[in-house]
Amino acid sequence: MPEVLKSPARTGQARQDTTAVPDRVGEIIADVRARGDVAVREHSQRFDSWSPESFRLSAAEIERVVSGVDDQVLADIRFVQDQVRTFARHQRESMRDIEVETLPGVHLGHRHLPVAAAGAYVPGGRYPLTASAHMTIVTAKVAGVPRVVACTPPIRGEVPAATVAAMHLAGADEIHLLGGVQAMAAMAVGTESMDRVDLIAGPGNAYVAEAKRQLFGEVGIDLFAGPTEILIVADGSADPFVVAVDLLSQAEHGPDSPAVLVTTSAELGRSVLEHVERLLPDMPTRDFAAPAWRDHGEIVVVDSLAEAFSVADGYASEHVQILTENPRQALDRMTQYGALFLGEGTCVSYGDKVIGTNHVLPTRGAARYTGGLWVGKYLKTATYQEVTDPAASARLGEVCGRASRVELFEGHARSGDVRAAKYGDATVSWASGTPWAPVGQR
């Protein structure tokens, strides 16, 4: 039986009280649908105190903003985007178009086709989140999306210069200083000044997440996302200070962010708890990290690594960090996670900011059934068929006729009958009132 050294003050999955959110979001979407740009402008002014002449930045405005960004910041943006682009290219190259001949003259295939237009939402609010631009825009461009619309809100009434630079360098075709539900609605349904997109990707707050949920179906989305999560699996060889630092690195995302340690060492667990309590008071982001750790932090001690992997799989956490003597064991033992981080040499923060894998990942247990954002999310796998051998078409037609009549689909049966008669030896009875099938089958 696992021993709990720290349990969350709030039970269940980390969730904000969002009972009023769906109604508010629905009202804004309906308003944008009905009144277009006028509604977008009113809601932007209401929520962000932002109502410029045009939300879309011109090429000259983008050039001016980017020219004011520190050279080191630009160099770092380029470095990170190179990492994301390189990995996304390898992912794309792993997805082959195929064509096979399943019967003589029967050719089946599929092609991976990019969506025509994608929307990239880059959150703002308190902090400029440039990394989300890399993950959404670079990946879409590697997939071959011809038009990428990028939206980000102003930060306290100011243009987030580093974010704009990241969007531009990533390859965005349009950059709009627009945030919140109004941005999601504008991208999904279109307005007078913004053509609609086919898929929207990127994280956001509870309102943005709810907008994606309500708009899904009318537009594609990457995934439903909640508060950031971290789970660390550690044995007695782990450095407790490193474990504590890494847990708090993700707790600072927000007060609802779970941070969980599953360990085979009670001594390590107690030491980690002491380190966290010493580190928290001096963290600049303790206003988020402290309540996240208090309300959603956990330390669980188990008897073996096998049990640790099993317990970790039960959480199906967004980020799972493995700090054990042989971290690669987790690749064979675990299946339920958004992303794995193996060994002390890497960390979740690398995945968030610099290493090149995508940081838009499933939360709230969604790792049980989906992975995160990747180049394949921007692609549609579409099949095609061609029959070049008349004998093959005749054979398929005969089977199609019989199979369709089992299901009482007479129209389908007749499509097969016609080809069985035209390309084979079967004949068709056209007499009124008689079954329309090859004579030999009646």
C-alpha positions, 0 to 999 in steps of 0.5 A: 500500500503506498505511503502518502507523505504529502496529500493535496489540500484539494481532492480530485483533478485540479480544476477551477470553478468554471460553472459560469464559463460556458455561458459567457463563452457561448455568448461571445462566440454567438456575438462574433458570429452575428456581428463580426469585427464590431463584436470582436472590437467591443470584447477586446476593449472590454477584456484587454482595453485594446482597440487599435485601428487594425488588430492585424499587424502590417509588415512595417509594424512587424519589422519595427517591433522585431527590430526593437527586440534584443539581439540575444533574445532573437538569437535564442528564439532562432535557436529554439525554433531550429530545434522544434523545426528539426524534430518536426521535419523528422516526424513529417518524414516518418509519415509516408504516402503509400500505394499498394496493389491489394489484388491484381489491378486494385490500387489503394493508397493514402496521402497526408494532406495539410489543412489549408489554414491553421490558427495559432493561439499564443497566450499572453496575459501576465507573461509573454509566452514565446515558446507557444509560438514555436510549437504551434506555428513552426510545426504547422509550417513544417506540415505544409500549411499554406496559411497560418494565422497567429493571435496573441493578446496585448500584455497590460496594453503593450505590444508583446514584442518578443512574442511578435518576433517569435511569431514572425520568425516562426513563419506566421502569415498573419499576426493579430494582436487579439486575445481571448474568446474573441480571437478564437471565435474570429479564427473559427467563424471568420469576420470581415477582416479575418478569413476563417481557419480549419484548425486551431492550436495552442494553450490558453486559460479556462475561457480559451479552452472552453471556446475551443470545446464549443467551436470543435466540429465547426473547426478542428482543434489540437486537443483539450488542455487544462492546467499544466501537470508534472509527475516525477518518478524517482528512486533513492539515487535521485538528488532531492534538491533537483527533484524539488526544483523541478516540481516547483518549476511546473507549479509556477504555471498556475495555482491549479497545476498539480506537482506529484512525486512518486518515489521508492524512497521515503527518505528522498520524499521527506528531503524533497518536502523539506527542500520545497518548503525552503525554496517556495518563500523566495520564488518570484512566482510563489503567488502561483507556485505556493497554492499549486503545491499546497492544493495539488502537490503530492508525495507518494512512497511505493515499494518498488519501481514496478509499482511506481511506474504503475502508479504513475500510469494511473495519473496519466500526467502531462509531463512525466520525469524519470529520475532513477538509476536506469531511466530508460526502463520507463520507455518499456514500462509506461504507456500513459503520459503526454511526454517522458523526460528521461534522466537528470540531464533533461527536465520538463522545462527543457520540453517547455522552452528549448529542446524541440519536442512539442509542449502542447500536451494532454492534461487531466488524464487525456494522455490515456487516449491521445498524444500532444500537438505534433506535425501530424495534427496539421495533416489529414490522412486521405485515402484513394482507390483505383481499379484498372483491371476489368476482371477485378472490378467485375469480381468486386462488383459481384461481392458488393452486390451480395454484401449490400443486399445483406444490409438491404442497401439496394442502391449500393448493390446496383452500383456493384451489379452494373460493373459485374455486368459491364466488365464480367459475365453477369447480366442484369435484368431491367424488367420493371418490378423485378429485382435489379440484379444479375440474372444468375443471382435471382 
